Amino acid sequence: MDLLHSWGVEVCVHLQKSYAHWGAVFSLASAVADLHTVYFCLFPVWFHLHRNTALRLIWTAALVDWVNLLLKWVLFGERPYWWVHESHFYGPGTAPTLQQFPITCETGPGSPSGHAMGSSAVWYVMVTSLLSIVGTSTLLFLQMFLWMLMVLVQLVVGMSRVYVATHFPHQMIFGVISGVLVAKVVSRFKWIYSATLRTYLLSTLFLSSFAMGFNLLLKVWGVDLLWTLAKCQKWCTNPEWIHLDSSLFASLVRNMGTLFGLGFGLHSPLGANGGTSGGLRGGLLVLSVLLVQLLDVWTFSSENHAKFFTLLFVKSAIAMLIPTALVPWTLSWISPQNKKKL
């Protein structure tokens, strides 16, 4: 693996030297590719445009992140920003210098890339949904354009993650393939469009229990699941760049809160039933996006871990409740004549 990792470091060095002025662009691409974008940007839009696509986005995002969590626990993937310092591949004083960025110092293992898995899965859902909405008579040009756009986005995301020294190229490729596979599997789950509240609660309980049970089993076998944290703290050039919300447990809490909130929102008496008119749908969409973005401004300290993870769960749940229940109820309260339409 050292040879593969060294090649990845060379690619990283090449990108940082050849595209030195593209740091802000790559950082933006990396940030947009995070699943956070699905929960706080894409979902409130899609929910009021095409409900089934929105539901498939959330289930795909939650499951792809869950699979990524399990894979990272067992694959022990290195990250360039610490591997280059700890590897014996280079002789004394000959290791390449990698520039670090505020988004470089992720705390978990690196393989497969969560950004690549999430981005490829989400784009697969959106492209296939758009083609399905347009119909079987879709122009070949449109099909080619959408798939090529997806490939281009994955290429930019891959370059961005390698550029910031967070991932090796092979981790990005593995992530893209894994993400598409998970998305294809989820697309076969027709029950997600009519899942009951009980199904959402049981799914949340099962996914979290399985992950925690698997975590405990690995610990019993003597696996140190925190091995990456020490490396991160040692080699990150700026301690302020180490964030608890980049940990694997944080992603689990975030996704469980998302499914929990989505289930309650869909089955709340306050929620929309999907029969809204065009004008009202536009109001729902705009207000949902604005309120979710306002919620996203809410941040909290990570000094108290229990409090941090509790608030993270609550915030993730509220992000789902806003477009599915709170906004429809608010508009129906403001305009009683539209209540029946909701």
C-alpha positions in Angstrom: 0.0 0.0 0.0 2.9 2.3 0.6 3.6 2.5 -3.2 -0.1 3.4 -3.8 -0.1 5.9 -1.1 3.1 7.5 -2.4 1.6 7.9 -5.8 -1.4 9.5 -4.2 0.9 12.0 -2.4 2.5 12.8 -5.7 -0.9 13.6 -7.2 -1.7 15.8 -4.2 1.6 17.7 -4.5 1.0 18.2 -8.2 -2.5 19.6 -7.7 -1.3 21.9 -4.9 1.5 23.3 -7.1 -0.3 23.4 -10.4 -3.6 24.8 -9.1 -2.2 26.9 -6.2 -4.7 29.6 -6.9 -7.7 27.2 -6.9 -7.7 26.6 -3.2 -10.9 28.5 -2.6 -12.7 26.7 -5.5 -11.6 23.3 -4.3 -12.6 24.1 -0.7 -16.0 25.2 -1.9 -16.4 22.0 -4.0 -15.5 19.9 -1.0 -17.9 21.7 1.2 -20.8 21.4 -1.3 -20.1 17.7 -1.7 -20.7 17.1 2.0 -24.0 15.4 2.8 -24.9 18.4 4.9 -25.9 20.0 1.5 -28.5 17.3 1.1 -30.1 17.9 4.4 -30.0 21.7 4.5 -30.3 22.6 0.8 -31.5 19.9 -1.6 -34.1 18.2 0.6 -36.3 21.3 1.3 -36.3 22.1 -2.4 -37.0 18.6 -3.7 -39.6 17.9 -1.0 -41.9 20.6 -2.5 -41.0 19.8 -6.1 -41.1 16.0 -6.2 -41.7 14.3 -2.9 -40.5 10.8 -3.8 -37.2 12.2 -5.0 -36.7 14.0 -1.7 -37.5 10.8 0.2 -35.1 8.8 -1.9 -32.4 11.4 -1.3 -32.7 11.2 2.4 -32.8 7.4 2.6 -29.9 7.2 0.2 -27.8 9.8 2.1 -28.5 8.2 5.5 -27.7 4.6 4.3 -24.7 5.6 2.2 -23.2 7.4 5.3 -24.0 4.4 7.5 -22.3 2.0 5.1 -19.3 4.4 4.9 -19.1 4.4 8.6 -18.9 0.5 8.8 -16.3 0.4 5.9 -14.1 2.9 7.5 -14.1 1.0 10.8 -12.8 -2.2 9.0 -10.6 -0.8 6.2 -8.3 1.4 8.4 -7.7 3.9 5.6 -4.9 6.4 6.0 -5.1 10.1 5.2 -2.3 11.9 3.2 -1.8 14.7 5.7 -0.6 12.3 8.4 0.6 9.4 6.4 3.3 11.4 4.7 4.9 12.1 8.2 4.5 8.6 9.6 5.4 6.4 6.7 8.8 4.8 6.4 8.5 5.0 2.6 10.5 8.2 2.6 14.0 8.6 3.9 14.9 11.1 6.7 14.1 14.6 5.5 12.8 13.6 2.1 9.0 13.5 2.7 7.0 15.8 0.5 5.4 18.9 2.1 1.7 18.9 1.9 -0.3 22.1 2.4 -3.2 21.9 4.9 -6.5 23.7 4.9 -9.3 24.4 7.4 -11.1 21.3 6.1 -8.1 19.0 5.9 -8.0 17.6 9.5 -10.8 15.1 9.5 -10.6 12.8 12.4 -11.8 9.4 11.0 -10.2 6.8 8.7 -9.9 7.8 5.1 -11.2 4.8 3.1 -13.6 5.0 1.4 -14.2 8.7 0.9 -17.4 9.8 2.5 -17.6 12.8 0.3 -17.2 10.7 -2.8 -19.8 8.1 -1.7 -22.3 10.8 -0.7 -21.8 12.9 -3.8 -22.0 10.1 -6.3 -25.0 8.5 -4.6 -26.9 11.8 -4.4 -26.2 12.7 -8.0 -27.2 9.2 -9.1 -30.6 9.7 -7.4 -31.1 13.2 -8.9 -30.1 12.2 -12.4 -32.2 9.1 -12.5 -35.2 11.0 -11.0 -34.9 13.8 -13.5 -34.8 11.3 -16.4 -37.8 9.4 -14.9 -39.8 12.6 -14.5 -39.1 13.7 -18.1 -40.2 10.2 -19.3 -39.0 7.4 -21.6 -38.9 9.7 -24.6 -36.0 11.7 -23.1 -33.7 13.1 -25.7 -30.4 11.2 -25.9 -28.6 14.6 -25.6 -30.2 15.3 -22.3 -29.3 11.9 -20.9 -25.7 12.3 -22.0 -25.6 15.8 -20.6 -26.9 14.8 -17.2 -24.6 11.7 -16.9 -21.6 13.7 -18.1 -22.4 16.5 -15.6 -22.4 13.9 -12.9 -19.0 12.5 -14.0 -17.6 16.1 -14.1 -18.9 16.8 -10.6 -17.4 13.7 -9.2 -14.1 14.5 -10.9 -14.0 18.0 -9.3 -15.0 16.6 -5.9 -12.3 14.0 -6.2 -9.7 16.6 -7.1 -10.8 18.8 -4.3 -10.5 16.1 -1.6 -7.0 15.1 -2.9 -6.0 18.8 -3.2 -6.7 19.5 0.5 -4.7 16.3 1.5 -7.7 14.6 3.1 -7.9 11.6 0.7 -5.8 9.5 -1.7 -7.1 9.1 -5.2 -7.9 5.4 -4.8 -10.1 6.2 -1.8 -12.1 8.6 -4.0 -12.6 6.0 -6.8 -13.7 3.4 -4.2 -16.1 6.0 -2.7 -17.7 6.9 -6.1 -18.3 3.2 -7.0 -19.6 2.3 -3.5 -21.9 5.3 -3.5 -23.5 4.5 -6.8 -23.9 0.8 -5.7 -25.7 1.9 -2.5 -27.9 4.3 -4.4 -28.9 1.6 -6.9 -29.9 -0.7 -4.1 -31.9 2.0 -2.3 -33.7 2.8 -5.6 -35.2 -0.7 -5.4 -36.8 0.1 -2.0 -40.3 1.1 -3.0 -41.5 0.9 0.6 -39.6 4.1 1.5 -42.3 6.2 -0.2 -45.1 4.9 2.0 -43.1 4.0 5.2 -45.0 4.4 8.4 -43.8 6.2 11.5 -43.1 2.9 13.1 -40.9 1.9 10.1 -38.9 5.1 10.5 -38.5 4.6 14.3 -37.5 0.9 13.9 -35.1 1.8 11.0 -33.4 4.5 13.2 -33.2 2.0 16.1 -31.8 -0.8 14.0 -29.2 1.2 12.1 -27.9 2.9 15.3 -28.0 -0.4 17.3 -26.2 -2.3 14.6 -23.5 0.3 14.3 -23.0 0.5 18.1 -23.0 -3.3 18.4 -20.5 -3.6 15.6 -18.4 -1.0 17.3 -18.5 -2.9 20.5 -17.6 -6.2 18.8 -14.5 -4.6 17.2 -13.4 -3.3 20.6 -13.8 -6.8 22.1 -11.6 -8.1 19.3 -9.0 -5.5 20.4 -9.5 -3.0 17.5 -8.6 0.5 18.4 -11.3 2.6 16.7 -9.7 5.9 17.9 -6.4 5.2 16.2 -6.9 8.1 13.8 -7.6 10.7 16.4 -4.1 10.7 17.8 -2.7 11.0 14.3 -5.0 13.9 13.5 -4.1 15.7 16.7 -0.4 15.1 16.1 -0.1 16.2 12.5 -2.8 18.8 12.0 -1.0 22.1 11.7 -3.8 24.1 13.4 -5.7 22.5 16.3 -8.6 24.8 15.6 -9.2 22.8 12.3 -10.0 19.6 14.2 -13.8 19.4 14.6 -15.9 16.9 16.5 -18.6 17.0 13.8 -16.2 15.3 11.4 -16.0 12.2 13.6 -17.7 9.0 12.6 -20.0 9.0 15.6 -21.2 12.5 14.7 -22.2 11.3 11.3 -24.2 8.4 12.8 -26.0 10.8 15.2 -26.7 13.2 12.4 -28.2 10.5 10.2 -30.3 9.0 12.9 -31.6 12.4 13.8 -32.5 13.0 10.2 -34.5 9.7 9.8 -36.2 10.3 13.1 -37.2 13.9 12.2 -38.3 12.9 8.7 -40.6 10.1 10.1 -42.2 12.5 12.6 -42.5 15.3 10.0 -44.2 13.1 7.4 -46.7 11.6 9.9 -47.4 14.8 11.8 -51.0 16.2 11.6 -49.3 19.5 10.7 -47.6 18.1 7.6 -48.4 18.5 3.9 -50.1 15.7 2.0 -48.5 16.6 -1.3 -51.7 18.1 -2.9 -50.5 21.7 -3.0 -51.1 24.1 -5.8 -48.2 25.6 -7.8 -48.3 29.0 -6.1 -48.6 27.6 -2.7 -45.8 25.1 -3.4 -43.5 27.9 -4.3 -44.2 29.6 -1.0 -43.6 26.4 0.9 -40.3 25.9 -0.9 -39.0 29.4 -0.3 -40.0 29.5 3.3 -38.6 26.0 3.9 -35.2 26.9 2.4 -35.0 30.1 4.4 -35.9 28.6 7.7 -33.6 25.6 7.2 -30.7 28.0 6.4 -31.5 30.0 9.5 -31.4 26.7 11.5 -28.0 26.0 10.0 -26.6 29.1 11.6 -27.1 27.5 15.0 -23.8 26.1 16.2 -22.8 24.7 19.6 -19.6 24.0 21.5 -18.1 20.5 21.4 -16.5 20.8 24.9 -19.3 18.7 26.4 -19.6 15.7 24.1 -22.9 14.5 25.5 -24.5 17.9 25.0 -22.9 18.3 21.6 -24.3 15.0 20.2 -27.7 15.6 21.7 -28.0 19.0 20.1 -26.7 17.6 16.8 -29.4 15.0 16.9 -32.1 17.6 17.6 -30.8 20.0 14.9 -30.8 17.2 12.3 -34.4 16.2 13.3 -35.6 19.9 13.2 -34.1 20.3 9.7 -36.5 17.6 8.5 -39.5 18.8 10.5 -39.3 22.3 9.0 -40.2 21.5 5.4 -42.4 18.5 6.1 -44.5 19.8 9.0 -43.7 23.2 10.4 -43.8 25.3 7.2 -47.0 23.7 5.9 -48.7 24.3 9.3 -47.4 27.9 9.4 -48.8 28.8 6.0 -52.1 27.1 6.7 -52.4 29.1 9.9 -51.6 32.3 8.1 -53.9 31.5 5.2 -56.8 29.4 6.6 -58.3 29.1 3.1 -55.3 27.1 2.0 -55.6 24.7 4.9 -57.4 22.1 2.8 -54.9 22.3 0.0 -52.1 21.3 2.4 
